[in-house]
Amino acid sequence: KKDVKKARQIYRAAQSIFLGDSDNLVHKELPEIVAFIRKIFPGIRRVTAYARAKTILSRKMDFLTAVRKAGLDRLHIGLESGDPIVLKWLGKGVTPEELIEAGRKAKEAGFEVNFYVISGAGGKMRWQEHALNSAKVLNKIKPDFIRLRSLTIKEGTPFKEKLEKGEFVITPPLERLKEVQLFVENLDLERCFLASDHMTNFLWAGNAFFYRGVAGDLPRDKKVMLKTLRKALDFIESTELEVKDSNQLLKEGFITAF
């Protein structure tokens, strides 16, 4: 409570609050904490938090609805992929079926849900399955928001070791965009906002970014987003310039933190 009071002194004009813990639902005191935040910040528009699918499944509905009624509006959940093989590669610890169940349970409790998908997680060998199965799972969940983040492999990580051993091949920029295109094409959702505008999704050629992701409401903006993707794909297929993704930009020092 002292932290919340201190935050109030510093951020008096705050319009939204994000609880930074990676798995807030493990805390049994969460309803009390959220209610206190709402009391100290009476004009706040929304309170959001990260949540793990496994934790959502382990929590009773009474607890989830209590957290929602206390004033937590939205849960940010990592889907990463809807493909069972890719989920195993990632060490996610859940199945596509469990992700669907968790998403539906969160929505039933009254939360808005945002799911993250990792573009490129299927690698060069499984990008199509990754795209199709991720769209399939999300179509069953019917989330309010979807956000894409591109796989960017840092030094000292298990994925870097897999890469060096030849157990994983990074999806090249052309195939990665085709993956996003296939993913968007197969989304069949109403009233969902999709965004891939994170810096890890940007593509660089020459001395500038030529692709900065897509964002829009589904289904209304689907054609516009696909047009943007098609334009970027045409550029890659026709240019003689080297196209660099987040992995190359990280290696060259253009990206230092994300």
N, C-alpha and C positions, 0 to 999 in steps of 0.2 A: 504493500500500500504506500510505503514511503516513496518507492520508485514512481508510482503513478502520480503522486502529489508533486514530486519533483518535475516530472514530465509536463505537468500542467503549468508550472511556473515558466518553463522554457518554451513550450509550444502552445501558447494560448490560442493561436489562430488555427490550430490543426483542424482539418476537415475529415480526416480518416486516420484510423489507427490499425497498424499491422502488428500482430503478436509474433515476434521473431523466432520463437522456439520451433524446432523442426517437427515436433509432434505434440502440440498443445493438449490434445484430448486425453493424454495419459494423466493429466493433473486432475485429481478429484475435486480440487477447489476452484476449477475453472468457472463454473457458474457464478460463484461469489466474486471472483476476480473481474469477470466481464461486467457484472452488475456495478461493481465499484468504479470501473473505468467509465461506464455510462453516467454514473452519478457525478464524478469529478469533471468529466467532459460532457456537459449536458447538451451542447450544440453539435456534437460529432455526428457526421452523416452515416458512417459505417465503421464496423470493426471486423477485421478479417484475420485469418490465421492459416498456417500450414496444418495438414493432417495426413497421417499415413492410412492407407486403405485397411491394413491389418488392424489398426487401432479402432477404426470406425466399426469394423466387424465385431470386435471384442466388446465394444461398449453397448450397454442396454439402451433401448430407445428412450426410456425415461430420462437417462442422463443426457443424451443428445438433444432432446427437446428442451430440457432445462437450460442447457447452454445456449440454445437458440433463443429461448424466451428471455434470457438474461441480456441478450443484445448482440451476440456474435452473428454476423450476417452471412459471411461467406467462408467456405473452406477451399483452400488451394491444395490440390492433391496431385501427386506425380503418377501419371499413367505410364509415361516413358514409351511404352509400346503396348499394342494389343496382340502381338504375336507371341505365342508361348515359348518358342525357341529363343527369340530375342530377349524376352524377360529372363530366361535362364542365363543367357550371356551376361546380362546386366547384374545378375545376382539380386533381382528385385524381391524374391521371396513370396510372390503372389502369382496366381494364375489369372488369365483373362476373365474367367468366370467370377473370381473373387473381386476383381476390380469393378465389374459390372454390379455385383451385389453391394459393394461398398458405396458406389456412386448413387445407386438407387436409394439406399438406406439414408444417406446424407440428405438427399432431396426430400425423402419422405419426412424427415425430421424438420424440414422447413428451410434448410440452408440453400443459398445459391452455391453452385459448385463450379470450380475452375480446374480443368485438367491440363497438365503439361505433357507434351509429346516431344521426344527427342528426335529431331530430324537427323538421319544418318546413323541411327542406332543399329540398324540392320546390316550396316556395312555394304560393301559392293556386292556381296553374294546374296543378300536377303532384303534389299531395299523395297522390292515390290510387295513381298509378304508383309513386311513391316507397315507399309502404307495402307494396304487393303485391310489388314486385321485391326489396325489402330482405328481406322474409320468405322469398321464393323462394331467394335466395342463401344465407341463413343455414340454411335447411332442408337445403341441399346440403352445407354445411360441417359442421353439427352441432357448434356451439361449446359450451363448458362454461358460459360466461357471456355475457350480452348486457346492455349498459348504454345507456340512452337519455340523450342530452343535447339540449336544445332550442336551435335556432338563435337566437342572440342577437347582434344586429348592433351592433358598436361603431363609434364615430367613427374616421375615417381608414383604414378597411378597404376592399378592393375591393368587398365586398358592399354597403357603405354607398353607394358610388358608383353601383352598379347600381340600388339602391333609389331614389336621388335622380333618376336618369335614367329611371325608370319601367321598367327592364328586369327588375325583380324585384318581386313583390308578396308581402309577409309573409303567412303563413298565419294567419288570425284564430284566437283561442282555440277557438272551436267546431270549426272544421275541423281544427285541430291535434289536438284530442282525438279527433275522428273518425278521423284518420290513425292515431293510436296504437291505437285500438280495432280498426281494420282490420288493422293490423300484427299485433297479438296474436292476433286471430282466425285468421290465416293461418299462424301458426307451428305447425309439426308436429315437435316435438322431444322427445326423451327425456333426462332428467337434465341439464337446462339451467336455470340461475338467471337470471331476468330482473329488472332493476331500472331504474326510471325515477325514482328518489328524489332526483336531483340538484336543487339549488335552481333551476336554469333551467327545470325542468319544472313548478314550482309555479304555481298560478293564484290570483289575489287578487280579492276583491270586498268592498265595504264597508270594513271595517277589519281583515280577517283573510284568511288563506289558506283556501280551501275545498277545494283539491285539492293534495295533496303527492306525487303520483305513485303508482305501483304497484310492488310487488316480490313475487316468489314463485318457487317451483320449477315448472318445466314438466315434464310436463303437469298435475301435481297441482293447482296453484293457479290454473289458467287461468280457470276460471269465477269465482273470487273476484275476480281482477283485472278481468275484464270487467264484473262487477257494480259495482265501484268506478268504473270509467270511465263506465258507464251512469248512475250516480248523479250524477256530475259533469256529464255532458252534459245531464241533465234539469234540473239547477240552472241552467246557462247559458241553456237554452231558456226557462226560466220566470221568471228574475229580471229586475228592472228596474234592478238595480245595474250599474255599469260593471265589466266583467271585464277584468283586467289580466294580461298575460303578462310574461315576462322582459324583452322589448323595452321595454315601457312602464315597468316597474319600474326598468330601467337608466336610461331617459331622465329619470325623476323622482328619481333618486338613491337609491332603496331598495336597489338592487344596485350595488355599487361594484367588486367584484372576484370572479372566479369561475374 
